[in-house]
Amino acid sequence: MENFALLWADSGLAQISFGQIVMMLVGLGLLLLAIQKNFEPLLLVPIGFGTLLVNIPGAGFDLAPVYAVSGEMISPGGLLYYIYHAGIETGIFPLLIFMGVGAMTDFGPLLANPKTLLLGAAAQFGIFSTVLGAVALTHFGILDFSIQDAASIGIIGGADGPTAIFVASKLSPDILGAVAVAAYSYMALVPIIQPPIMRALTTPKERAIKMEQLRPVLKRERILFPLILLILVAFLLPSAAPLLGMFCFGNLMKECGVVDRLSDTAQNALINIVTIFLGLGVGSKMSADAFLNVETLGILGLGAIAFCIGTASGVLLAKLMNKFSKTPINPLIGSAGVSAVPMAARVSNKVGLEANPQNFLLMHAMGPNVAGVIGSAIAAGVMLSMVGG
């Protein structure tokens, strides 16, 4: 009987708490969304599974057994501890994913219609307005966010998962799980969240606007653009150089045409491997004690507001540009200024086709879409520079 009692005391059933049960249900919910609804499955499957692992009591996956003596961690945790600290805390995983995304990105639509860069910039307004909102909630005692927390929450509005993870890991690692889940959840919900906003801010006539065919982009332009972009950003905002640097490096490998094997690896094998560990590492931050609190609900709510403001800002700027542009711009492509590539561009195209079956906006929307990736990386650099210490 004594051995049985010891065995029972060592079991997960004897140690589990109500919060851990709730978080395991959250993990199962993320898996359900990924598998049944196909919402960002490449990230939500490992994040959901990592959430299950980190909330199994006594399994040795959690980050809890960390003890500090003279500033040194003498007893690190289990598997997820090493994944998180080796890849996410250092920023390596998000940067490697940015390199892969760069290798899959086509800057052609942006180069063919440079003014769409403004639409990508406008969509970042959601980031900075939400930072102010988080600070205001703290000022009035409704929630308790530091300025670093506010910056990490605001980045959700860019709908760029790797950027959100990178910023949160540097500024507010304690809220990383909530920030990552919010960022990827809203990216997955782009087809549901954006269309009502787009329709509310545009008329049927505006949604039916046909845009001129884009000009061909020379190979020389494609090669020079990532180099010029990196140099300009590195000199003006060095803190954004890591993200944009890896993004531009990946794109240069794709466009130069002499390292196809490296480009293929970055686009496929490498990004897939890193995505697995990134998801598990993010899941490791979704323990019950870190996730189940009022601040988490505030993060999810503010993230949704940031995303909606970013979508609306891009559409409204496109409407304003139409008053001064000789060639008409369909305001729907402004919503693609958020960084959810290429889903946001596909949504712009879908809503445009509903208004005019001959209206193909996909390539036009890719301009602000990739501009949004650049914009969110620059916004992240601004946050790191201003509040990163």
C-alpha positions in Angstrom: 0.0 0.0 0.0 2.9 2.4 0.8 4.4 1.8 -2.7 1.0 2.4 -4.3 0.6 5.6 -2.3 4.0 6.8 -3.5 3.1 5.8 -7.1 -0.2 7.7 -6.9 1.5 10.8 -5.4 4.0 10.8 -8.3 1.3 10.5 -10.9 0.0 13.4 -12.9 -3.6 12.8 -11.8 -2.6 13.5 -8.1 -0.7 16.7 -9.0 -2.9 18.3 -11.7 -4.6 21.6 -11.0 -7.8 23.1 -12.4 -5.7 25.6 -14.3 -3.7 22.9 -16.0 -6.9 21.2 -17.0 -8.2 24.4 -18.5 -4.9 25.0 -20.4 -4.9 21.4 -21.8 -8.4 22.1 -23.1 -7.0 25.3 -24.7 -4.3 23.2 -26.3 -6.9 20.8 -27.6 -8.9 23.7 -28.9 -5.9 25.0 -30.9 -5.4 21.6 -32.4 -9.1 21.5 -33.3 -8.9 24.8 -35.1 -5.7 23.7 -36.9 -6.9 20.2 -37.9 -10.6 20.7 -38.5 -10.8 24.4 -39.6 -7.3 24.6 -41.2 -6.5 27.8 -39.3 -2.7 28.3 -39.5 -2.1 24.5 -39.0 1.7 24.8 -39.4 1.9 26.9 -36.2 -1.2 26.0 -34.3 -0.5 22.2 -34.3 3.0 22.5 -32.6 1.7 25.4 -30.3 -1.3 23.4 -29.3 0.7 20.2 -28.6 3.4 22.2 -26.7 0.5 23.6 -24.6 -0.5 20.1 -23.7 3.1 19.1 -22.9 3.8 22.1 -20.6 0.7 21.5 -18.6 1.2 17.8 -17.8 2.2 17.9 -14.2 5.5 16.2 -13.3 6.4 15.3 -16.9 9.6 17.3 -17.0 8.6 19.5 -19.9 7.8 22.6 -18.0 9.9 25.7 -17.4 9.3 25.8 -13.6 12.4 24.1 -12.2 14.7 27.1 -12.6 16.7 28.3 -9.6 18.9 31.4 -9.6 22.0 31.7 -7.6 24.2 34.7 -8.1 22.4 35.3 -11.4 23.1 31.9 -12.8 20.6 29.2 -13.6 22.0 26.0 -12.0 19.0 23.8 -12.7 17.3 24.3 -16.1 14.1 22.6 -16.9 13.0 19.9 -19.3 12.8 19.6 -23.1 10.7 22.7 -23.8 13.0 24.8 -21.6 15.9 24.1 -23.9 13.8 24.7 -27.1 12.6 28.0 -25.7 15.9 29.4 -24.4 18.0 28.2 -27.4 15.7 29.3 -30.2 13.1 31.9 -29.0 14.8 33.8 -26.1 17.9 34.3 -28.3 15.6 35.3 -31.3 17.1 32.7 -33.6 13.9 30.9 -34.6 11.9 34.1 -35.6 14.9 35.3 -37.6 15.3 32.0 -39.5 11.6 32.0 -40.3 12.0 35.6 -41.6 14.8 34.3 -43.9 12.5 31.6 -45.2 9.6 34.1 -45.7 12.0 36.4 -47.6 12.9 33.5 -49.9 9.3 32.9 -50.7 8.4 36.6 -51.2 8.0 38.3 -54.6 8.7 42.1 -54.4 7.6 42.4 -58.1 4.1 43.9 -57.4 5.5 46.4 -54.9 8.3 47.5 -57.4 5.8 47.7 -60.2 3.5 50.0 -58.1 5.7 51.7 -55.5 2.9 53.8 -54.0 1.4 50.7 -52.5 4.2 50.9 -50.0 2.2 53.7 -48.4 -0.7 51.3 -47.8 1.6 48.8 -46.0 2.8 51.7 -43.9 -0.7 52.9 -43.1 -1.7 49.4 -41.8 0.9 49.7 -39.1 -1.1 52.5 -37.5 -2.9 49.7 -35.6 0.4 48.9 -33.8 1.1 52.3 -32.5 -2.5 53.2 -31.6 -2.8 49.9 -29.6 0.4 50.7 -27.7 -1.3 54.0 -26.6 -4.4 52.1 -25.7 -2.5 49.6 -23.5 -0.8 52.5 -21.8 -4.1 54.2 -21.2 -5.7 51.1 -19.7 -2.7 50.9 -17.3 -2.9 54.6 -16.5 -6.6 54.3 -15.5 -5.9 51.1 -13.4 -8.0 48.8 -15.6 -5.1 46.5 -16.5 -1.4 46.4 -15.5 0.9 46.6 -18.5 4.4 47.9 -18.6 5.5 50.0 -21.6 7.4 46.9 -22.8 4.2 44.9 -22.5 2.3 47.6 -24.4 4.9 47.5 -27.2 4.7 43.7 -27.5 0.9 43.8 -27.6 0.8 46.5 -30.2 2.9 44.4 -32.6 0.0 41.9 -32.8 -1.7 44.5 -35.1 0.9 43.8 -37.8 -0.5 40.3 -38.1 3.1 39.0 -38.4 3.7 36.1 -36.1 7.5 35.9 -36.2 7.8 39.6 -35.6 5.4 39.5 -32.7 7.3 36.6 -31.1 10.7 38.3 -31.7 9.6 41.5 -30.0 7.8 39.8 -27.1 10.8 37.5 -26.4 13.0 40.6 -26.1 10.7 42.9 -24.3 8.1 40.8 -22.4 8.8 37.1 -22.3 6.2 36.6 -19.6 3.4 37.4 -22.0 4.9 35.7 -25.0 2.4 32.8 -25.1 -0.6 35.2 -25.2 1.0 37.4 -27.8 1.9 34.5 -30.1 -1.5 32.9 -29.8 -3.2 36.2 -30.5 -1.0 37.0 -33.4 -1.4 33.7 -35.1 -5.1 33.4 -34.3 -5.9 36.8 -35.9 -3.7 35.8 -38.9 -5.8 32.7 -39.3 -9.0 34.6 -38.9 -8.2 37.2 -41.6 -11.0 35.8 -43.9 -13.5 36.3 -41.1 -12.4 39.6 -39.6 -11.4 41.7 -42.6 -14.3 41.4 -45.1 -16.9 43.1 -42.8 -14.5 46.0 -42.2 -13.7 46.3 -45.9 -17.4 46.4 -46.9 -18.3 48.9 -44.2 -15.7 51.4 -45.3 -16.2 51.1 -49.1 -19.1 51.6 -51.5 -20.0 48.9 -54.1 -18.6 51.2 -56.8 -15.3 51.5 -55.0 -15.0 47.7 -54.6 -15.6 47.3 -58.3 -12.7 49.5 -59.4 -10.5 47.7 -61.9 -6.8 48.5 -61.7 -4.3 48.7 -64.6 -2.1 45.7 -65.4 1.3 45.9 -63.6 4.4 46.5 -65.6 7.1 43.8 -65.9 9.8 44.1 -63.3 13.4 43.7 -64.4 15.7 41.1 -62.7 18.1 43.9 -61.9 15.4 45.7 -59.9 14.6 42.5 -58.0 18.2 42.0 -57.0 19.0 45.6 -56.0 15.8 46.2 -54.0 16.6 43.9 -51.0 20.1 45.3 -50.8 19.0 49.0 -51.0 16.2 48.3 -48.4 18.6 46.7 -46.0 21.2 49.5 -46.2 18.6 52.2 -45.8 17.0 50.6 -42.8 20.3 49.6 -41.2 21.5 53.1 -41.2 18.3 54.8 -40.1 17.1 52.1 -37.7 19.7 49.6 -36.7 17.4 47.8 -34.3 15.3 46.7 -37.2 18.3 45.3 -39.1 18.1 41.7 -37.7 14.6 41.1 -38.9 14.8 42.9 -42.2 18.3 41.7 -42.7 17.3 38.0 -42.7 14.2 38.8 -44.7 16.3 40.6 -47.4 18.9 37.9 -47.4 16.3 35.2 -48.1 14.8 37.3 -50.9 18.3 37.9 -52.4 19.0 34.2 -52.5 15.7 33.7 -54.4 16.2 36.6 -56.9 19.9 36.3 -57.7 19.4 32.9 -59.3 22.8 31.5 -58.4 22.1 29.8 -55.1 18.9 27.9 -55.9 19.8 25.1 -53.5 20.1 27.5 -50.6 16.9 29.3 -51.6 15.1 26.0 -51.8 16.4 24.9 -48.4 15.3 28.2 -46.8 11.8 28.0 -48.4 11.2 24.4 -47.4 13.3 22.2 -45.2 14.8 24.8 -42.9 11.6 26.9 -42.4 9.7 23.7 -41.7 12.1 22.4 -39.1 12.3 25.8 -37.4 8.5 26.2 -37.4 8.1 22.9 -35.5 10.5 24.0 -32.7 9.1 27.6 -32.7 5.6 26.3 -32.1 6.7 24.0 -29.3 8.7 26.8 -27.7 5.7 29.2 -27.8 3.5 26.4 -26.4 6.0 26.1 -23.5 5.0 29.7 -22.4 1.4 28.7 -22.1 1.5 27.2 -18.6 -1.6 27.7 -16.5 0.0 30.2 -14.0 1.3 32.4 -16.9 -1.7 32.3 -19.1 -4.9 32.2 -17.0 -5.2 35.8 -15.8 -7.0 39.1 -16.7 -4.0 40.5 -18.5 -4.2 37.6 -21.0 -7.8 38.5 -21.9 -6.7 42.1 -22.2 -3.9 41.1 -24.6 -6.3 39.1 -26.8 -8.8 42.0 -26.8 -6.2 44.7 -27.6 -4.7 42.4 -30.3 -8.0 42.2 -32.0 -8.4 46.0 -31.9 -4.9 46.5 -33.3 -5.7 44.2 -36.2 -9.0 45.9 -37.0 -7.4 49.3 -36.9 -4.6 48.2 -39.2 -7.1 46.8 -41.7 -9.2 50.0 -41.6 -6.2 52.3 -41.9 -5.0 50.7 -45.1 -8.5 50.9 -46.7 -9.0 54.5 -45.7 -5.6 55.6 -47.0 -6.3 53.9 -50.3 -9.6 55.9 -50.5 -7.7 59.1 -49.7 -5.0 58.3 -52.4 -7.7 58.0 -55.0 -8.5 61.7 -54.6 -5.0 62.6 -55.8 -4.0 59.6 -58.0 -4.4 59.7 -61.8 -4.8 55.9 -61.9 -7.6 54.5 -59.7 -6.7 52.3 -56.7 -9.2 49.8 -55.4 -9.5 50.5 -51.7 -9.8 46.8 -51.0 -6.1 46.3 -51.5 -5.4 48.6 -48.6 -6.6 45.9 -46.2 -3.7 43.7 -47.4 -1.3 46.1 -45.8 -1.3 43.8 -42.7 1.5 41.3 -42.9 -0.6 38.1 -43.2 1.1 37.0 -46.5 -0.5 36.0 -48.8 -3.9 35.4 -47.0 -4.7 39.1 -46.7 -4.1 39.6 -50.5 -6.4 36.6 -51.2 -9.1 38.1 -49.1 -8.8 41.5 -51.0 -9.1 39.6 -54.3 -12.1 37.5 -53.1 -14.1 40.6 -51.9 -13.2 42.4 -55.2 -14.5 39.4 -57.3 -17.8 39.6 -55.4 -18.2 43.2 -56.5 -17.0 42.6 -60.1 -16.3 39.0 -61.4 -13.7 40.5 -63.8 -11.8 42.2 -61.0 -8.6 40.4 -60.3 -6.8 42.2 -57.5 -4.5 39.5 -56.2 -1.2 40.7 -57.7 -2.1 44.3 -56.9 -2.8 43.4 -53.3 0.5 41.6 -53.0 2.2 45.0 -53.2 0.8 46.4 -49.9 1.0 42.9 -48.4 4.8 42.5 -48.7 5.1 46.2 -47.8 3.2 45.3 -44.6 6.0 42.8 -43.8 8.6 45.5 -44.2 6.4 47.9 -42.2 5.9 45.5 -39.3 9.6 44.8 -39.1 10.4 48.5 -39.0 7.7 49.1 -36.4 9.3 46.3 -34.3 12.7 48.0 -34.7 11.1 51.3 -33.4 9.7 49.5 -30.4 12.9 47.8 -29.6 14.8 51.0 -29.9 12.4 53.1 -27.9 11.5 50.8 -25.0 14.0 47.9 -25.2 16.5 49.4 -22.8 
